[in-house]
Amino acid sequence: MASIKRRLYFNEPIVRTKVNRVRFPKICPVCGSPANKTTRISTNPGRKVWLRPNFDPYFNHWGKNQLANAESKSFIVDVCEDHLVSDNAELRMRGLSSIIASLVAGISIFALIYAGADYWARRPVSPWVYSYVLILALSLSFAYISFRPSALEASFRIIGFDFELQYVWFALSNPSYRDLFLKENSHHAELVTWIVKF
């Protein structure tokens, strides 16, 4: 069964470059300041997990997933000190916020039961229910803040790879960084406005 292909268009042009020959400018992709640190930017394909490997359109008949290397691919990018991102710190904060939001949201059923009982008994709603609503709002706000893309994630994204894993597509929101990136990789990088997605 052939996989369905469709064109994905972008409002801003993205950069297509060779995976094994990419060079990053020595400036920060967020603010354009001279870079004095490096950080790792990794792919996050968010692909489906198939029940059987041969259901996966990227799985070939030799028994290997052709995108296995792409899923774990990362690039070392030069950044300034202000926009340095630590993967471990972000993962811990996002994990903690997920646990807190899940626990607090799980207690919602009890808060609703008590509030409903007070309503049907025609008594004022218990004050702890209002306190709980405040705690729920704070935990959801913390989850929103922790999962919001950092300045670096918003300005430098890995869109994906071509089918043969020869080229990678980057979305670079800073136009001056994008121009410098193209100049650094002039022999094997180009701007594109659409890609074919499988």
Steps between C-alpha positions, in 0.01 A plus 500: 500500500653832395538773760304820450711801408390859550663839466555701815536875437671755726428872541871573554760318289685216671857385439584168336859384550711183499495320836868403510640834378299754699691787664338742743593869524686614811215729604189438707199397286265686736656845543798504261755567776844338478473140623709390798316177589366194318180309549349185354185520288342161442234368270158434644305330224200393712432215260246224552602173663377219277368171639703300249821630338386420147199734546748790528542665156866576580582137583671326207494129411849444650350561843648842576325827566644753258432790738653338810805726475285808442305444820815533709680761288619814673703803398741712707403866449692808616296730728557793732495454877153655532340242271685190616251219558572198717307196376509333844365803687216548252407132502492496880283813515259365238482163674434661838229728358332201331492305826366795700232584240395133478468462876310824544272426204437150641363652819248697291245221518488528881474879488211471255325241721527722809397814310203311350395368840511852644299634206229233525477541878456876444796593721791724411784328316784404735788752503755226428339448156587859409853444629522186288391691186781749566754216543372337177539826309854548637604144408362535146677835464826339613451220242427756227812701584727196520378354168508831315787499247813676621640789297749260341230241415286771343784640287674174397297188418587177324212436259617157389706296255457382145423134437865400445623700805734703279341840566353674803254790510542779756249776581705806598285795606784757525552628140858619560596163652332322207698710248827433683415129519447493123833678447684250728343208312486659155596186302232270641223712659196665348173664597177309437138592562349149495593139565343165417379325812437125510 
